[in-house]
Amino acid sequence: MAQLLIVDDDANTLASLARAFRMAGHEATVCDNAGRALELLKSQPFDLMMSDVVMPGKDGLALLEEVRAAGIALPVVMISGQANIEMAVRATRLGAVDFLEKPLSTDKLLLTIDNVLKLKRLEAENRDLRQRVGKHEIVHSGEAMRRVMAQVDRVAASEARICILGDTGTGKELIARALHDRSPRRGQPFITLNCAAVPGELIESELFGHEKGSFTGAAARHIGKFEQANHGTLFLDEIGDMPLGMQAKLLRVLEEGQVERVGGDRTIPVNVRVIVATHRNLDDLVKKGTFRQDLYHRIYVFPLLLPALSERTEDIPALVEHFAAQVADQNGWKPKPFAAGAIRELQRYSWPGNVRELRNVVERLLLLADGPVDADSVRIALPQVDAAPAGSGVVSAVRLEGPLSLRVDAFERDQILTELKRHNQRMTDTARALGLERSHLYKKCQALGIDLRALRSAENL
C-alpha cells in the first residue's frame, strides 16, 4: 500500500483516479491546485505524486520545479491531455519519472504506479545496502555463535515468531536483521522499534500510526511501524518494557493481522513478520503480572539465546579486526594493528557491555594510538577497578595510571558511576549532586562509554 497525492483541476479526474487507486489497495489524497499540493507535500509524507500539467494559475511543471527546489524527494508522474514532445522533455529534465497522456487507461495507470513504486523501493534498498556494507555483519569464529547462526539458518525461512534473548550489547538487532535477510521477505522493509526508548503515551502512535488532529501535536498523518513494515519484518526490541495496556493492543494485531491508526475510523490489513527481543526474563515478568501470559505464548514460539561476550572470548580477535577496519574506514585513518598482547588483555576483561562495549573500546584505542595498539594501551583504556572497603558507600576505587587525560577520564567515570549508584540511576538527582546540567550529564556518560541502559538493567536483576 502506498500514499499517493493526485493533483488535477478536474474534479471528475480526481474522483476516478482516487477510486482506482483505492480499489488497488493504495491511499489517495486529492488536490485541485499546485499551491495546496506543495503545502501537503511539506506537511506529510507521500510515496508518489501524480500531477496534471495544464492547470489554472501555477501549472504542473512549475509545481514539479518547486518540489525539487524544496528538496522533497519523491517520484512524480505527469499527466496531460495536451501533451507534446517539448512538454515531456521539460518534465523529464525536471525529474519526472514518467509522462502519461489523457485519457488514461486504468490498467496502464496502475502498472505505471507499480513500476515507479518498485523502482523507488529498489533505490532505497540500494542506498541502505551501501550504508550497511560491513555495518551489520555478524563476526564470529567460535562454537557459541556458530550454534546460534545454525539456528538462525534453520528458522529464518519460516514464519515462526522468534524471541531473541540476551544481555544488552550482545547483538540482538543484528540477529533480527540476519533472520530477515535470510527469509523470503528479504526484499521487503525491515523496520525496528525499541519499546524501552518510546514514552508509554506515544508507543501506540509509533506502532499503529495516527491521523491528523487525533491528539495534541498530531499536525499531520503518521504512518506507524506496522504499515511501514507491510510484507516485511518488524523488530520490537526490549518487548519486556512495553506498557501492559499496549500489550493487549499488540496481541490483537498479531491475532487479526490488521491495525487501526489512532483517531482513525477503519482497519488496515497488514502482513508483517514480528520478531521480538528482550534482556529481561519474560517468565518472571509474567509471574509478576507485568507481562501478559497470552502475549508471551504468542511471541515465545522459538527462543534464540545470545551468549555474552565473556562466553565467546574466542571471537574477540576477529571482532577487534572488524571494528578496527570499520573505524579506520569511517574516519579515513590508516589501519593500526593490535599486538598479540593487546588481544590477550582484551580477552581477560569481563565485558559487562558486551560487543557494543568492545566496539567503543576499539575506537577509543585507535583514537589514542600513534602506532600499533599494545597491551599497556589496553590496560589504560579498560576500566581498572579495585573493590572498595565494605560499608564505605563507594562503588569502586580507580587505579589511576597512564597519561593525565586518561586519568581524568577514569576519575570522572568512577565519580559518575558512584553517584548513579547512590541515586538509583536517577539522572536528575545525579546531575544535581555533581553540579551538572542533566543534558551535560548525558553527554558525559556517552563520551566516557557509560551504558546507562546496561546499568539500569543490572540494577533490576
N, C-alpha and C positions, 0 to 999 in steps of 0.2 A: 504494500500500500504506500502511495506517495502523496505528498501535499502539493497540489498544483494551484497556480494562480493564473486565471484566464482574464485577459484584458481585451475588451471589444466594445465599441459604442452601440452595437446592435443587440437589443435585449433578447431577440429570438436565438441569435447565435450563442449568446451566453447560456441561455437555458438549455439548448440542445447539447452543447459541449459538456456542461456540468452534469447533465443526466447521463451522457455516455460514459464519462469518466467514473461517476459514482457507481454505475452498473458494473464497471470493470474492477471495482474494489478500491478506487482512489478517492481522495478527498479533494474537492474543488472549491476554491474561493473565487468569486467573480467580481469584476470591477469594470466600470464603464468609461474610465478616463485615466490618462497617464499619470497625472499628479497624485491621485489616490493610490494608484498601483505602487508608486515609489514609496509612499508612506507605509503601505502594508509590508513591502519588502524590507524596510528599515526596522519594523517593529516585531516581525515574527519570521521564523524560518520557512522556506519553501524548497521543494526539491526541483521544481521546474516552473518556468513562466512561458505561457503561450500568449502572444500579443498580435493584434491586428496592426497593420502598418498605417492605413489611412484612417485617421480619427480627427474629429474637430479639435482645434487648439493644438496641443502637443501631439505629434504623431508617434507611431510605434518605434521608428528608428531613433527619434530624439530620446524616447524613453530608454531604449537599449543603450544609447550613449551615456545617459545619466546613471544608469545602473552600473555600468562598467567603471565610470568615473568615481562612483561612491564605494568602489571596492567590493561590491556584492557579487560573490561568485556562485552563480547557478546557471544551468543550461537554459537557453532561450530559443524557442521555436517561433518564427514569424509566420503570419498568415495574411493573405491579401486576395481580394477579388480583382485587383487592378495591377497584378504583378507584371514586372518587366525585368529584363536581364540586369539593367543598371541598378534597380532596386535590390535584387537578390545579391548582387556583388557587394553593394554597400553594406547590406545586413551581415553578410559573411565576414567582411573586414571588421565590422564592429563586434564580432564574436558570436553571432547567431549560429546554432548548430544545425539548423535546417530551415527551409523556407517552403511553405505549402500554399497551394492556390485554392481559393474557394471556387465552387462548392466543395466541401470537404467530405471525403469518403470516411465513414466511421471506422471501417477495418484498417484503412491506411493510416488514419489518425492514431488509433490505438497501437498499431505496430510501430509507428514513429516514436510515440511516447515510450513504449517498452524498450526500444533500441537506445534511446537517449538515456534512460534511467540505467540501463545495463552498462553503457559507456561511462556514466558518472560513477557507478559503483566500482568498475574496474580501475578507473583513475584513482579513486580513493584508496582502493586496496594496494595499488602500486606505490602510492605515497607512503602508506602505512608500512608496507614491506621494506621500502628503502630506509625508513626511520628505525625499523625494528631489527634490521640485519645485525645479528650478534647480541642485541639487547635482551632478547627473550630466550636465548639459547640455554638449555639445561646442561650444565657442565658436570660431568661425573666420571669416575673411573672405578669406584669401589662397589662392593657387593650390595650394600644397603640401598643405594639409589638404583642399582641395576634391577633389583627386585621391584622397586616402585615403578620404574619405567616399563617393566614387563606387564604389570597390572594396568598401566595406562594403555598400552597397546591392546590388551585384552578387552577392555571395556569401552574404548573410545568410539568404536563404530556403532555401539548400541545406543538406545535412547534412555538407558538406565540413569536414574538420578544419583549423583555422586556427591558424597560429603568428604571434603578434604580436611584432614585433621593435622595439626602441627603447631608448634610454637611460633610466635611472631618472628618473621625474618627467615623462615625455612623455605620460602618459595612457593607458597600455595597458589598465587596467581599464575606463576609460570606453569605449574602443573595443569591448572584450568585451561590455559591457552594451548598447552600441548594436547589436551583432550579434544578441544575444539578443532585444532589444526589437523588432527588425525581422524576426524569424524566426517560423515557425508555433508555436514553443514559448514565445512571449512571455507567455502566461497562466500558465506553469508556473514553478517556482523557478529563481532564478539564484543559485548558490552559489559562493563563492570560497575558495581556499586558497593562501596564499603558501608555497611549498615551502621558501624560504630561512628562514622565520620559525619553522618547526616542527623541534624536535630530531629527528635521524635515527631514534632509537628509538621515537618516537611517531607518525611520519608514517603508518605502516600503519594504526594505530588511527584516526587522523583521517580517512583516506580510506575505509577499509572498515568501521570500527566495531569494537566488541568486546563480548563477553558478560561478564556479571558474574562476577568471580573469575578471569578469564582471565590476569591478571597482578597483581602487587602494586600496589595502589592502584585497581584496577578494582572500585569499590564498587557499580557499577550498570551495566546495559547502556547502551552508547553507540552511537547511530546515526551511521554515517560519512557523509562528504560525498557519496559516490556515491548512497547511498539517499536522502539529503536532496534531491538534485538529480533524482531519478527523474522522467522525462518532461520535464525542463527542461535547463538548461545548467550545466556545472561548469567554472569558470575556474581553471586551475592557473597561478598567476603564478610566475615565476622557476623554470621547469621545469629549467633547466640546473643548478640547485643540488640537485636530487633525488638522494639516495644511489643508487649503482649497483645495489645489491641490490633496492631498491624499484622501480627502473625495470623490472625483469623482471616484477614482480607487476603493475605498471600496464599493461604491454604485454599480459599475459594477459587482464586485464579488458577492455581495448579490443577484443581479438580475440573474446572469448567473450561479452561482454555480461552478465556475472554476477560477483558478489562473494561473498566468504566472510568473515564477521566473525572477528577474532582470537578464538580459543577456541571458535569455532562449529563445528558438525558438518554444515552444509548450505549449499548455494549459493543466492544470492538474485538473481533476474534483475533487471537494471536497464536502463533505456532513457535514456541520457544523451548529450547532445552535449558533447564535451570541446573547449574552446578553451584553448590554452596561450600563454604569453608568456615572454620572456627578454630580458635586456640583453646576454647572452653570445653569442659566436659558436659556434653548435652544431657547425658543420663542424670547427672547431678542437678542440672537446671530443671529437668522435668520433675524430679522428686521435690524440688523446692517450689514448684509451681510457677516458675518464671519463664518456662518454655512449654508450649502446647505439645501434649503427647501425640495428638493426631498429626500435627505438622512434622514432628520428629519422625514418625513412621513413614511419612510421605517423602521426606528428603534423605533419610538414612538408609537408602537401598544398598549402596555399595560404598563402604568407608575406605578411604585411602589415607594411611598414616605416614606422614613425612618424618624422617629422622632428624634430630637436631644435628647441628654441625659437629658437635662434640662426639657424636656417634658415627661420623663419617670423615674422620680426620685424613683418611687416605685420599680424599678428594681435594684437600686444601692445595697441594701443588698445582693441580690443573686449574682450580678456581683462581688462584693468585695470578697465574699466567694469563688467564682470560681477562680478569679485571684490569691487570696492568696494561695489557694491549688496548683494552677498551678506553681506559682513562687517557692513555697517551694519545690515542687517535682523536678523542674528543677535544683535547687541548692542543693538538699539534706538537706534542713533545716527541723527542726521540725515546725509544723504548729503554727502560732501565731494568736490568736483570736482578733477580733476587738470589742471593747466595744460599748455599745449602743450609748454612747455619741459621739464616733468617727464616727459611721454611720450617726448620725444626722448632724454632721459638714460636712461630705461629701455630704449629700443631700442638704445642704444650698448653696453649691458652684454652680456657673453658668456653668461650664464645657464647655468652648469655644472649646476645643479639643475633646469633646465628649468621647465615650467609650475608644478610644485609650489613651486619656489623663488620664482617670481613672485608666487604667491598669498600666501606668507609675508611677502614684502617689502611688498605692498599692505596687508596687515593691520598690519604694523609702522608704515608711514607714516600710516595712519589713526589709530593709537593716539597718535602723537606730534603730529599736525597740529591746530592750533587753528582753521584755516580751510582754504582751498584748498591742495592739495599743489603746491609749486613745485619748480623744478629744484634749488635748493640743498638742500631737504629730501631729495630723491632721492640727491644726491651724498653726503650724510652717511649715509644709510641703507644704501647699497650698499657692499660690501667694496671698500676702496681700497687696493690693494697695489702696491708697487714691487718690482722684482727685487732680491733680496739679493745681496751680493758673492759671487762664485764661491768655493766651498770654505769658506764661513763657517759651514755647518751650520744656518743659519737658513732656514726655508721662505719667509718674506716679512717685509717691513718695512712696518708700517701707518702711513699718514699720518693722524695724529690731528687731526681738525678737528671743529668744532661744539660743542654743549653737553657738559658734563662726563660726564653719564650715557652718552651715545653714545660718547664717547672711551673710557670704562671698558669698555663692551661690546666695542668694536672691539679693544682691547688684550687682553681676556680671550679673545676668539675667536681672535686670532692666536696667543696662547700655547698654547691647547689644540690648534690645528691643528699647531703646531710640534712639540709633544710626541707627538701621534698619529703624525706622520710619522716621528719619531725612533724610536718604539717599534713601527713597522709595524702600526699600528691596534690594538694590543693594549690593551684598555681597563684591565685590571688594572694593567699596568705604567705606563700613562699616568697613572692616578689616583694611584698611589704617587709618581710623580715630581712631581706637582702638589700632593701632600699633601691629596688629597680622598678621600672615600669613593667607591667605584665607582658606587653609586646616585646620589650627588650629581653625579658627572661626567656621567652620562647625562642628568640633568635640566638641567645647564648647557648641554650640547650642544643639547638640544631648545629651550631658551629663547633660545639665540644663533643658531638656524637652521642648525646644523651637521648636514648629512645624512650620518650615519655609513655608511649603505649605499652612497651615491654615492662616498664616499671609498674604501671597500673595493673597489668596482668599478673605480675609476680605478687603484687600486694593482695590480689583477690584469690590467690591459690590457697 
